[in-house]
Amino acid sequence: MARVNDHYLKLTASYLFTEIARRVRAFQETRPKAKIIRLGIGDVTQPLPPAVIQALHAAVDEMGRPETFRGYGPEPGYEFLQTLIAKHDYGERGVTVGLEEIFVSDGAKSDTGNIQEIFAADGAIALTDPVYPVYMDSNVMAGRAGTAGADGRYDRVVYLPCVAENGFEPPLPDRPVDLVYLCFPNNPTGAVLGRPALRRWVDWARRHGAVLLYDAAYEAYIREPDVPHSIYEIEGAREVAIEFRSFSKTAGFTGTRCAFTVVPKDVQGRDAAGAPVSLNALWLRRQSTKFNGVPYLIQRAAAAVYTDEGRRQVRAIVDYYMDNARVIREGLEAAGLTVYGGRNAPYLWVKTPPGLSSWDFFDKLLGEAHVVGTPGSGFGPSGEGYFRLTAFGRREQTAEAVERIKTRLRL
Ligand code: PLP
């Protein structure tokens, strides 16, 4: 028998969503007529914008004609899309990003999961707690996280607790680390980092020779004008940060798959002898070897997001979800709950009432309001005592769920 990668055996079971499904099933068996509303989903519900559909149709026709057919494309993406990204996502914010620094991909999940491959297997990582689980699990698989103790904490990971007491702003690591995963606007807390906080991180990374892996998949949800959309809005960030973006939650690409990662030419790692190595060159090599690029059709669809009508339509989708976020926040606050997030992010992070754990609150919400959310403890130890709701539902269902919480939840 072939020997397996032992590190995979160190993954803690993905207990969260299976346990949610089990409890919902058990509840539905006892109350078959109850109409359950899910406000826990991380997937979007609005369809692709018309500009994207039109671009897809046109690209399909191109693929059917010999003179416009495309086969293998450039692995880092077609220049037409890289140019639009550089101009609109960065140029319009006063940030210069070169086309060779933009790597179009099939998702921020793949990129945030794969990026660790270009770093040493014995490097040290720091993660915010609670966290998007992909950052952790991809490092467990690579052997970089160590082993989980009885409390579920991996012994080689530096956890950066983000809780109400510190405004959900991660503290700087208290020991040397090579990589820090930051995600803002944050999933699951809905928190954002302002300019001073982001500058503190960039300055720290420059001082300590660390690399920041900055997941900005939700930047389109930022409403406050002084919150940076890109880490490169901070001086010096090009030397220390890799940024991840996605079309998933803005333009409805969760099933269509397109994202991109920016690896500046200025950001470097070092080899065993301490000599600098270009991370851009390593990522290009990694992607060219293991990835064949995003389909032409999909890149044309993504390009349509940057047309005037595409931008208008995407803004309308984001506004729709943000209005859901407002409805949830106002409703829950009226019910007497403390709610964080939801102002610059599609996630609401609810403090569970005194004496109730994340799972206790899950059972209470399901039992009394027939609403399903996600227990905060599923995102990491510091998520205990919190509960995540998302704004990605349909309007009527979201409004009904909130009404039920207001009228039926006994707090
Ligand atoms: N990053 C964060 C923080 C997310 O919450 C998600 C999706 O839920 C992703 C990345 C994945 O994005 P994509 O659909 O581009 O793979």
Boltz pocket constraint, residues with backbone or C-beta under 6 A from the ligand:
constraints:
  - pocket:
      binder: B
      contacts: [[A, 42], [A, 106], [A, 107], [A, 108], [A, 109], [A, 110], [A, 112], [A, 132], [A, 183], [A, 185], [A, 187], [A, 215], [A, 217], [A, 245], [A, 246], [A, 247], [A, 248], [A, 253], [A, 254], [A, 258], [A, 259]]
      max_distance: 6.0
